[in-house]
């Protein structure tokens, strides 16, 4: 390789290696082993050793931890669900009350319209033949005037 190609290669390596180290996950794998050690025997690794009762206690706590977490989750979900259902029921009751109030208002308005229609029909009977009512009014006025004149004539001839 020429020195120029080595420089380009070194530059590329210098750019790619930090990029790969930054953006690629580094995972370390180790064997999980449970070793039973007899008292006085050297341990295969440094760390904490547990006797069978302590290991069983941790195992039971871990088993119960999942159950208790699930119980807490269920409790929280049920509480939230009950709260939402309560709010939904209140809103449904409010909606029903509004619908009932509007139904009552519509019924009252329909009754009022019906009453006004009936009153208009009654008034239209008198307005159907205005010439007749004019003639009746003029005739009544003439009869009333003649009756009054006759009554004055009777009163004045009696004196």
CNS distance restraints for C-alpha pairs under 8 A (distance, minus, plus):
assign (resid   1 and name CA) (resid   5 and name CA) 6.25 0.50 0.50
assign (resid   1 and name CA) (resid   6 and name CA) 6.57 0.50 0.50
assign (resid   2 and name CA) (resid   6 and name CA) 6.28 0.50 0.50
assign (resid   3 and name CA) (resid   7 and name CA) 6.18 0.50 0.50
assign (resid   4 and name CA) (resid   8 and name CA) 6.44 0.50 0.50
assign (resid   5 and name CA) (resid   9 and name CA) 6.01 0.50 0.50
assign (resid   6 and name CA) (resid  10 and name CA) 5.96 0.50 0.50
assign (resid   7 and name CA) (resid  11 and name CA) 6.08 0.50 0.50
assign (resid   8 and name CA) (resid  12 and name CA) 6.13 0.50 0.50
assign (resid   9 and name CA) (resid  13 and name CA) 6.09 0.50 0.50
assign (resid  10 and name CA) (resid  14 and name CA) 5.94 0.50 0.50
assign (resid  11 and name CA) (resid  15 and name CA) 6.24 0.50 0.50
assign (resid  12 and name CA) (resid  16 and name CA) 5.95 0.50 0.50
assign (resid  13 and name CA) (resid  17 and name CA) 5.77 0.50 0.50
assign (resid  14 and name CA) (resid  18 and name CA) 6.89 0.50 0.50
assign (resid  15 and name CA) (resid  19 and name CA) 6.49 0.50 0.50
assign (resid  16 and name CA) (resid  20 and name CA) 6.05 0.50 0.50
assign (resid  17 and name CA) (resid  21 and name CA) 6.08 0.50 0.50
assign (resid  18 and name CA) (resid  22 and name CA) 5.97 0.50 0.50
assign (resid  19 and name CA) (resid  23 and name CA) 6.13 0.50 0.50
assign (resid  20 and name CA) (resid  24 and name CA) 5.42 0.50 0.50
assign (resid  21 and name CA) (resid  25 and name CA) 7.63 0.50 0.50
assign (resid  21 and name CA) (resid  26 and name CA) 7.87 0.50 0.50
assign (resid  35 and name CA) (resid  44 and name CA) 7.91 0.50 0.50
assign (resid  37 and name CA) (resid  41 and name CA) 6.33 0.50 0.50
assign (resid  37 and name CA) (resid  42 and name CA) 7.61 0.50 0.50
assign (resid  37 and name CA) (resid  43 and name CA) 6.55 0.50 0.50
assign (resid  50 and name CA) (resid  54 and name CA) 5.75 0.50 0.50
assign (resid  50 and name CA) (resid  55 and name CA) 5.88 0.50 0.50
assign (resid  51 and name CA) (resid  55 and name CA) 6.28 0.50 0.50
assign (resid  52 and name CA) (resid  56 and name CA) 5.96 0.50 0.50
assign (resid  53 and name CA) (resid  57 and name CA) 6.05 0.50 0.50
assign (resid  54 and name CA) (resid  58 and name CA) 6.22 0.50 0.50
assign (resid  55 and name CA) (resid  59 and name CA) 6.08 0.50 0.50
assign (resid  56 and name CA) (resid  60 and name CA) 6.06 0.50 0.50
assign (resid  57 and name CA) (resid  61 and name CA) 6.14 0.50 0.50
assign (resid  58 and name CA) (resid  62 and name CA) 6.11 0.50 0.50
assign (resid  59 and name CA) (resid  63 and name CA) 6.16 0.50 0.50
assign (resid  60 and name CA) (resid  64 and name CA) 6.03 0.50 0.50
assign (resid  61 and name CA) (resid  65 and name CA) 5.81 0.50 0.50
assign (resid  62 and name CA) (resid  66 and name CA) 6.68 0.50 0.50
assign (resid  63 and name CA) (resid  67 and name CA) 6.93 0.50 0.50
assign (resid  64 and name CA) (resid  68 and name CA) 6.03 0.50 0.50
assign (resid  65 and name CA) (resid  69 and name CA) 5.94 0.50 0.50
assign (resid  66 and name CA) (resid  70 and name CA) 6.10 0.50 0.50
assign (resid  67 and name CA) (resid  71 and name CA) 6.14 0.50 0.50
assign (resid  68 and name CA) (resid  72 and name CA) 6.18 0.50 0.50
assign (resid  69 and name CA) (resid  73 and name CA) 6.08 0.50 0.50
assign (resid  70 and name CA) (resid  74 and name CA) 6.00 0.50 0.50
assign (resid  71 and name CA) (resid  75 and name CA) 6.03 0.50 0.50
assign (resid  72 and name CA) (resid  76 and name CA) 6.10 0.50 0.50
assign (resid  73 and name CA) (resid  77 and name CA) 6.06 0.50 0.50
assign (resid  74 and name CA) (resid  78 and name CA) 5.93 0.50 0.50
assign (resid  75 and name CA) (resid  79 and name CA) 6.00 0.50 0.50
assign (resid  76 and name CA) (resid  80 and name CA) 6.08 0.50 0.50
assign (resid  77 and name CA) (resid  81 and name CA) 5.92 0.50 0.50
assign (resid  78 and name CA) (resid  82 and name CA) 5.95 0.50 0.50
assign (resid  79 and name CA) (resid  83 and name CA) 6.16 0.50 0.50
assign (resid  80 and name CA) (resid  84 and name CA) 6.17 0.50 0.50
assign (resid  81 and name CA) (resid  85 and name CA) 6.03 0.50 0.50
assign (resid  82 and name CA) (resid  86 and name CA) 6.00 0.50 0.50
assign (resid  83 and name CA) (resid  87 and name CA) 6.29 0.50 0.50
assign (resid  84 and name CA) (resid  88 and name CA) 6.03 0.50 0.50
assign (resid  85 and name CA) (resid  89 and name CA) 6.03 0.50 0.50
assign (resid  86 and name CA) (resid  90 and name CA) 6.24 0.50 0.50
assign (resid  87 and name CA) (resid  91 and name CA) 6.18 0.50 0.50
assign (resid  88 and name CA) (resid  92 and name CA) 6.07 0.50 0.50
assign (resid  89 and name CA) (resid  93 and name CA) 6.10 0.50 0.50
assign (resid  90 and name CA) (resid  94 and name CA) 6.16 0.50 0.50
assign (resid  91 and name CA) (resid  95 and name CA) 6.07 0.50 0.50
assign (resid  92 and name CA) (resid  96 and name CA) 6.11 0.50 0.50
assign (resid  93 and name CA) (resid  97 and name CA) 6.14 0.50 0.50
assign (resid  94 and name CA) (resid  98 and name CA) 6.23 0.50 0.50
assign (resid  95 and name CA) (resid  99 and name CA) 6.11 0.50 0.50
assign (resid  96 and name CA) (resid 100 and name CA) 6.08 0.50 0.50
assign (resid  97 and name CA) (resid 101 and name CA) 6.11 0.50 0.50
assign (resid  98 and name CA) (resid 102 and name CA) 6.07 0.50 0.50
assign (resid  99 and name CA) (resid 103 and name CA) 6.00 0.50 0.50
assign (resid 100 and name CA) (resid 104 and name CA) 6.16 0.50 0.50
assign (resid 101 and name CA) (resid 105 and name CA) 6.22 0.50 0.50
assign (resid 102 and name CA) (resid 106 and name CA) 6.06 0.50 0.50
assign (resid 103 and name CA) (resid 107 and name CA) 6.11 0.50 0.50
assign (resid 104 and name CA) (resid 108 and name CA) 6.13 0.50 0.50
assign (resid 105 and name CA) (resid 109 and name CA) 6.12 0.50 0.50
assign (resid 106 and name CA) (resid 110 and name CA) 6.08 0.50 0.50
assign (resid 107 and name CA) (resid 111 and name CA) 6.14 0.50 0.50
assign (resid 108 and name CA) (resid 112 and name CA) 6.14 0.50 0.50
assign (resid 109 and name CA) (resid 113 and name CA) 6.10 0.50 0.50
assign (resid 110 and name CA) (resid 114 and name CA) 6.13 0.50 0.50
assign (resid 111 and name CA) (resid 115 and name CA) 6.16 0.50 0.50
assign (resid 112 and name CA) (resid 116 and name CA) 6.14 0.50 0.50
assign (resid 113 and name CA) (resid 117 and name CA) 6.04 0.50 0.50
assign (resid 114 and name CA) (resid 118 and name CA) 6.19 0.50 0.50
assign (resid 115 and name CA) (resid 119 and name CA) 6.18 0.50 0.50
assign (resid 116 and name CA) (resid 120 and name CA) 6.00 0.50 0.50
assign (resid 117 and name CA) (resid 121 and name CA) 6.17 0.50 0.50
assign (resid 118 and name CA) (resid 122 and name CA) 6.27 0.50 0.50
assign (resid 119 and name CA) (resid 123 and name CA) 6.18 0.50 0.50
assign (resid 120 and name CA) (resid 124 and name CA) 5.98 0.50 0.50
assign (resid 121 and name CA) (resid 125 and name CA) 6.57 0.50 0.50
assign (resid 122 and name CA) (resid 126 and name CA) 7.40 0.50 0.50
assign (resid 123 and name CA) (resid 127 and name CA) 6.60 0.50 0.50
assign (resid 124 and name CA) (resid 128 and name CA) 5.85 0.50 0.50
assign (resid 126 and name CA) (resid 130 and name CA) 7.67 0.50 0.50
assign (resid 126 and name CA) (resid 133 and name CA) 7.86 0.50 0.50
assign (resid 129 and name CA) (resid 133 and name CA) 6.69 0.50 0.50
assign (resid 130 and name CA) (resid 134 and name CA) 6.12 0.50 0.50
assign (resid 131 and name CA) (resid 135 and name CA) 6.15 0.50 0.50
assign (resid 132 and name CA) (resid 136 and name CA) 6.13 0.50 0.50
assign (resid 133 and name CA) (resid 137 and name CA) 6.07 0.50 0.50
assign (resid 134 and name CA) (resid 138 and name CA) 6.17 0.50 0.50
assign (resid 135 and name CA) (resid 139 and name CA) 5.97 0.50 0.50
assign (resid 136 and name CA) (resid 140 and name CA) 5.97 0.50 0.50
assign (resid 137 and name CA) (resid 141 and name CA) 6.12 0.50 0.50
assign (resid 138 and name CA) (resid 142 and name CA) 6.19 0.50 0.50
assign (resid 139 and name CA) (resid 143 and name CA) 6.10 0.50 0.50
assign (resid 140 and name CA) (resid 144 and name CA) 5.97 0.50 0.50
assign (resid 141 and name CA) (resid 145 and name CA) 6.05 0.50 0.50
assign (resid 142 and name CA) (resid 146 and name CA) 6.08 0.50 0.50
assign (resid 143 and name CA) (resid 147 and name CA) 5.98 0.50 0.50
assign (resid 144 and name CA) (resid 148 and name CA) 6.07 0.50 0.50
assign (resid 145 and name CA) (resid 149 and name CA) 6.13 0.50 0.50
assign (resid 146 and name CA) (resid 150 and name CA) 6.09 0.50 0.50
assign (resid 147 and name CA) (resid 151 and name CA) 6.12 0.50 0.50
assign (resid 148 and name CA) (resid 152 and name CA) 6.22 0.50 0.50
assign (resid 149 and name CA) (resid 153 and name CA) 6.09 0.50 0.50
assign (resid 150 and name CA) (resid 154 and name CA) 6.21 0.50 0.50
assign (resid 151 and name CA) (resid 155 and name CA) 6.25 0.50 0.50
assign (resid 152 and name CA) (resid 156 and name CA) 6.04 0.50 0.50
assign (resid 153 and name CA) (resid 157 and name CA) 6.11 0.50 0.50
assign (resid 154 and name CA) (resid 158 and name CA) 6.13 0.50 0.50
assign (resid 155 and name CA) (resid 159 and name CA) 6.65 0.50 0.50
